């Protein structure tokens, strides 16, 4: 006694759909890994910052912070907020110190996994950031 054809087709379809969906979930954010030096050069602004909290979340995660040291700054407006997309390439920052590099528009620095420099300050090597170039 075999499995009815409609049940076999349904099971096969469910199997292929679950494999396909699992593949999408596993992939997550895909981007080309770049060296910190390249991320530094490509950033408008690079700062050592202490995240002090998360501002009310809307479409973007927005963080308040204190600047400890500025390594590079191009925009004429001071950075007021750091934002990250809540999607798979977004970043969740904790109330800790970071080396952050990203693009600034109207006082808002955007950071993400692919094109931004985001490192816990404690993980930075003893080579001064100013000597990376």
Order of alpha helices (4+ residues) and beta strands (2+ residues): alpha-alpha-beta-beta-beta-beta-beta-beta
